[in-house]
Amino acid sequence: ILGVLPKMADNSLLCGFIFLIFGIVGMELFKGDLHYRCALPGFVETPGHAAVRNALHPSLGEVAAAAPSADQAGYDTGIFCAPDEPNQCAGELGAGEGTSCAYFDVDPGNGLTSFDSVGLAFVVLMQAITFDDWATPMYALMAGTGDTAWLVVAYFVLIVVLGGFFVVN
């Protein structure tokens, strides 16, 4: 067992490097996208938060409203939406009449399913390389990115193939 440890160190360094690269790329591309979900009528966003801008949504403006974040859970439908397509909830997603795409303070999975930081992205990457429910964040991001869903698919296929098939094995 002791003879294998140097080789395991090399593999661990490679895995850590791939996690770091994919974590940074994921954060730059998908930061804040999982905060946007279809909200039931009557929902008001938290005052003073700025819309999250990332590489896929660089033109989002300021959001101004008034409601404490503790009251947000009752308005969350759990259906992800793209912030630059505001009528998406009532239309193609079928969340119901009067629903709108809104910014929620808490990410899904009690805040663990997120690309808001590299550390949180590692959780999603660990799901992907271990093949443990990795499709759920992928489908959520596909709904949250709108027209660039192909980029989400390419990202997750790359991490599954590189991380799951090669690095782990």
N, C-alpha and C positions, 0 to 999 in steps of 0.2 A: 504494500500500500504506500509506503514511504517513497518508493521509486517512481510512483505515478504522480506525486504532488507537483514536481516541476512542470510536467506536461499539463496538468490541470490548471496551473497558474497561467500558462500561455493561453489556454482556452478561456479562462475567466477574464483575462485582459481583453481578448478579442470580443467576448460577449459584452463587456463593459463599454468598449469603444463603439460597438454597434448600437447599444442602448443610448449612449450619449448623442451620437449622430442622429438617430431616428427621434430621440426625445427633443432635440433642438429643432429639427425640421418640422416635427409634428406641432410643437408649440408655435412656431412662426406661421404655419399654415392654418391651424385650427384653433388658435387661442380664442376662447370665449364663445365658440360656436355652439357648445352644449348648454349654454345659458339661455338660449332662445328657444322657447316652447310656446305652443298655442295656449292662450289664456282665456278663461271663461269671461263672459261679460261682467263688467264692474271692476276688473283688475286695474290697479294703478301701480306703476313702477316706483321703485325706491327713489327718493329725490336725490339729485346731485350726482348720480353715477353717469359716467360717460359711456357711450356705446363702445364696445370692444372692437378695435380695429385690428385686423390681421392682414396677411398677404392676399387673402381671398375677398375681403370686404374692406378695402382701404378708404371708402368714401362715406362711412357711417358718421352721422352727426351726433350732436349732444342729445341726451334724453332728459327730459325734465318732467317730474310728476311727484306725487306725495302718497306714500303708504309704507308702513313698517314692514320689514322683510318677514317677520313672524306670521303675518297674515297672508303670505303668498301661497302657502301650500294648498289651501282650499281652492285656489283658482287654477292650479296647474293641471292640465289635461294629460301630461306626459307625452304629448306628440311634439316632436322636434320640428322646427321650421327655420327657414332662411330669413334673416332680418331685412334683406333688401327685396323680399317678396311679401309685402304685408298682407295681401289678400289670399295667401296660400292656405291658411287655416280653414277658412270658410269654404274654399273651393276644392282643390284636388286632394287635400289631406282628410277632409270630411270630419273635422273636429266639432262641427256644429255651427249653427247660425249665430252670428254675433261674436264668435271667437276671433282673436287677433294674435299675431305673432308678437310676443313681448319678452323682455329681459327679466329672468328670474335670478335672484341673488345666489341661490344654491345650485350646484351642479347635481346631476343624477347620481345615484349610488352614494348618497350622503356626502357628496363632494369628492369622492374618490375617482369617479369616471370623468376625467378632465384632461385637457391639454393646456391649462392655464399656467403651468410651470413644468420644468423638466422633471422634477421629482414626481409630480402627479402623472405625467406622461409615462413614466417608468411602470406604473401600475397597469396601465392599458397595454403597454408593450409586453409586460410579463404575461398578461392574459393571452396575448397573441402568440407568443413563442411557445407557450404551454398548451395552446389550443383549447383553453378553458373559457368559453363564452366570449370569444373574441369578435364574433359577428355582431353582437349587440351594440358595442360602441361604433363599429363600422357603419351599421345601418342608421344609427342616430346621427353620425356625422354626415352621411349621405343626404339625409333630409335637411340638415342644418346648413349645408353648403350650397344648395340649389343647383345651379348649372355646372358647377365644378365637381360633381359627385364622382366623376371618373378619376379625379386626383386622389380621392379618399380610397377608392378601390385599388389603385396602383400602389399607394402607400402601404395598405394592409397586406396586399399580396407580396410586396417586397419584404416586409418584416416577417411574414409567415414563412416565406421561402428561405430567406437568408438566416433569420434567427431560429425558426422552428425546425427546419429540415437540416441545415448545415451546422450551425453553431452548437445547438443543443446535442445533436447526435455526434 
